[in-house]
Amino acid sequence: MPKYLIQANYVGEGVKGLLKDGGSKRKAAVENLIESLSGKIESFYYSFGATDLFVIGEFPDNTSLTAAVLSVNATGMCESKTTVLLSPEELDEAAKKSPVYIAPGQ
């Protein structure tokens, strides 16, 4: 299953909700969301700095991931950024392909 890195920041009422619910309850809510889309969490960490939360998760496809992200962002309590993750083996496969590309000005 494809893996994704989701970086999130709580904003406004989302910060208040995090303080009220605590980290464990929010993790359970995220796990429930991801599992409802046939995905699973590999890791879940809160952090100091520019990003409040890092989640590495697996989803069956991009549309399932998008459904999760849209649901969360639509609340206005969280902003997120998603990065598709590739395994070393997937990178090996990509390196073996022969795309045709002409650089600008070439």
VOMARNU-809609 format. One record per residue (C-alpha): residue number from 0; x, y, z. Coordinates in pm, 1 decimal, always signed. Example, Ala and Ser with C-alpha at 12.3 -4.5 7.8 and 13.67 -1.06 7.14 Angstrom:
% residues 2
0 / +1230.0 / -450.0 / +780.0
1 / +1367.0 / -106.0 / +714.0
***
This chain:
% residues 106
0 / +0.0 / +0.0 / +0.0
1 / +130.6 / +351.1 / -75.8
2 / +277.3 / +541.6 / +218.5
3 / +233.4 / +908.8 / +292.7
4 / +383.5 / +1159.9 / +532.5
5 / +116.1 / +1392.4 / +666.6
6 / +232.8 / +1705.4 / +845.1
7 / -32.7 / +1896.5 / +1034.7
8 / -75.3 / +2210.2 / +1238.4
9 / -363.5 / +2275.6 / +1473.2
10 / -517.8 / +2622.0 / +1432.5
11 / -774.6 / +2821.4 / +1630.6
12 / -1034.0 / +2596.3 / +1788.3
13 / -823.9 / +2293.8 / +1693.1
14 / -559.1 / +2395.0 / +1947.8
15 / -828.3 / +2430.8 / +2213.9
16 / -965.9 / +2089.5 / +2122.3
17 / -620.6 / +1933.5 / +2148.2
18 / -573.6 / +2083.4 / +2492.5
19 / -915.8 / +1955.3 / +2599.7
20 / -891.8 / +1604.7 / +2448.5
21 / -521.0 / +1538.4 / +2489.5
22 / -283.6 / +1373.7 / +2245.9
23 / -397.6 / +1013.8 / +2293.6
24 / -761.0 / +1090.4 / +2216.1
25 / -663.3 / +1281.3 / +1901.1
26 / -439.9 / +992.2 / +1792.3
27 / -733.2 / +753.2 / +1834.6
28 / -950.4 / +983.9 / +1621.5
29 / -688.0 / +990.0 / +1345.1
30 / -648.9 / +611.6 / +1361.0
31 / -1025.6 / +573.5 / +1328.7
32 / -1030.7 / +808.0 / +1028.2
33 / -750.3 / +625.5 / +848.9
34 / -886.8 / +278.3 / +928.1
35 / -1230.9 / +384.3 / +800.2
36 / -1062.0 / +424.9 / +460.1
37 / -886.4 / +85.4 / +477.9
38 / -555.8 / +244.7 / +575.4
39 / -331.2 / +219.9 / +877.8
40 / -93.1 / +434.7 / +1080.2
41 / +273.1 / +341.1 / +1083.5
42 / +383.7 / +622.9 / +1314.0
43 / +228.2 / +922.8 / +1488.3
44 / +431.2 / +1194.4 / +1661.9
45 / +369.7 / +1539.9 / +1800.8
46 / +663.2 / +1779.6 / +1776.2
47 / +803.3 / +2116.4 / +1871.3
48 / +867.9 / +2374.1 / +1602.2
49 / +694.5 / +2466.4 / +1279.1
50 / +491.9 / +2143.8 / +1254.7
51 / +264.3 / +2015.0 / +1533.1
52 / +209.3 / +1660.7 / +1410.1
53 / +378.9 / +1403.6 / +1186.2
54 / +189.4 / +1094.7 / +1072.5
55 / +319.1 / +823.2 / +843.0
56 / +27.4 / +623.8 / +714.0
57 / -69.2 / +377.9 / +446.5
58 / -373.7 / +423.1 / +226.0
59 / -496.4 / +195.5 / -51.6
60 / -483.6 / +481.0 / -304.2
61 / -456.0 / +856.6 / -353.9
62 / -832.4 / +908.1 / -348.1
63 / -861.6 / +750.9 / -2.3
64 / -583.0 / +974.4 / +127.9
65 / -747.8 / +1276.1 / -32.5
66 / -1080.3 / +1193.0 / +133.6
67 / -908.2 / +1186.0 / +473.2
68 / -722.4 / +1512.9 / +417.8
69 / -1031.3 / +1691.8 / +286.6
70 / -1233.8 / +1576.6 / +588.4
71 / -973.5 / +1708.2 / +831.1
72 / -902.2 / +2036.2 / +652.0
73 / -1273.1 / +2111.2 / +605.0
74 / -1308.8 / +2153.4 / +982.2
75 / -1087.7 / +2462.2 / +972.8
76 / -915.2 / +2335.0 / +1289.8
77 / -614.2 / +2188.0 / +1118.2
78 / -395.4 / +2259.0 / +818.1
79 / -200.1 / +1978.9 / +657.7
80 / +62.4 / +1901.7 / +398.8
81 / +102.3 / +1557.0 / +242.0
82 / +411.3 / +1398.0 / +89.9
83 / +407.9 / +1071.8 / -104.7
84 / +678.6 / +839.6 / +28.5
85 / +872.9 / +594.8 / -188.4
86 / +1060.4 / +286.6 / -75.6
87 / +1419.6 / +231.9 / -191.8
88 / +1287.7 / -41.9 / -420.0
89 / +1037.7 / +194.8 / -580.0
90 / +1317.9 / +442.9 / -644.0
91 / +1520.4 / +160.4 / -803.6
92 / +1225.9 / +90.1 / -1037.2
93 / +1197.2 / +457.7 / -1127.2
94 / +1569.8 / +480.4 / -1201.4
95 / +1537.4 / +194.8 / -1453.1
96 / +1274.0 / +377.1 / -1659.6
97 / +1377.7 / +577.9 / -1966.8
98 / +1161.2 / +889.0 / -1989.2
99 / +1200.5 / +1129.0 / -2281.2
100 / +1254.3 / +1486.7 / -2167.6
101 / +1406.2 / +1799.3 / -2321.4
102 / +1525.0 / +2062.0 / -2074.6
103 / +1416.9 / +2425.1 / -2129.6
104 / +1636.1 / +2598.4 / -2385.3
105 / +1792.6 / +2273.4 / -2510.1
***
